[in-house]
Amino acid sequence: MSGKYAFTKSLKEVRFLFCQTGEHSAATRSFLTRAYPVMKKNNPVTPILLRDAQGTLPKVYARFEFGKEKSQSLEGLSDKQIEETVASLVKNES
């Protein structure tokens, strides 16, 4: 799994938005509980922000150099699908 979270050098920040209690964010919370330590260990200087707020739909944002930002909804995805989505988002700047 560690190779999936080798962020590109142009990645400046990863931000996760989710609900702390909602069922629609359960897979996102499970994924973050499992994967956050690995992501942080492999990318110690890249900020990985976790923003939880009541009623927020799960989403991940990746901010790259020059203010370029990409986002992807995580709603309805399984833990494994979230892992694939995040891995693809943090590696692919274009």
Residue pairs with C-beta under 8 A, 6 or more apart in sequence:
1 35
1 38
1 83
2 38
2 41
2 42
4 83
4 87
5 35
5 38
5 39
5 42
5 43
5 86
5 87
5 90
6 42
6 43
6 91
7 14
7 42
7 43
7 46
7 90
7 91
8 64
8 90
8 91
8 93
10 64
10 65
10 93
11 46
11 62
11 63
11 64
11 90
11 93
12 46
12 47
12 63
12 64
12 65
13 46
13 47
13 48
13 49
13 61
13 62
13 63
14 39
14 46
14 47
14 48
14 49
14 60
14 61
14 62
14 63
14 86
14 90
15 48
15 49
15 51
15 60
15 61
15 62
15 63
16 28
16 32
16 48
16 49
16 50
16 51
16 58
16 59
16 60
16 61
17 51
17 52
17 53
17 56
17 57
17 58
17 59
17 60
17 61
18 25
18 28
18 29
18 32
18 50
18 51
18 52
18 56
18 57
18 58
18 59
18 74
19 25
19 52
19 53
19 54
19 55
19 56
19 57
19 58
20 29
20 52
20 53
20 54
21 54
22 54
22 55
22 56
24 57
24 58
24 75
24 76
25 52
25 56
25 57
25 58
27 58
27 74
27 77
27 78
27 79
27 81
27 82
28 58
28 74
28 82
30 79
31 79
31 82
31 83
31 86
32 50
34 79
35 83
35 86
36 48
36 50
39 48
40 48
57 73
57 75
58 73
58 74
58 75
58 77
59 71
59 72
59 73
59 74
59 75
60 71
60 72
60 74
60 85
60 86
60 89
61 69
61 70
61 71
62 69
62 70
62 71
62 89
62 90
63 69
64 70
64 93
68 93
70 89
72 85
72 89
74 82
74 85
77 85
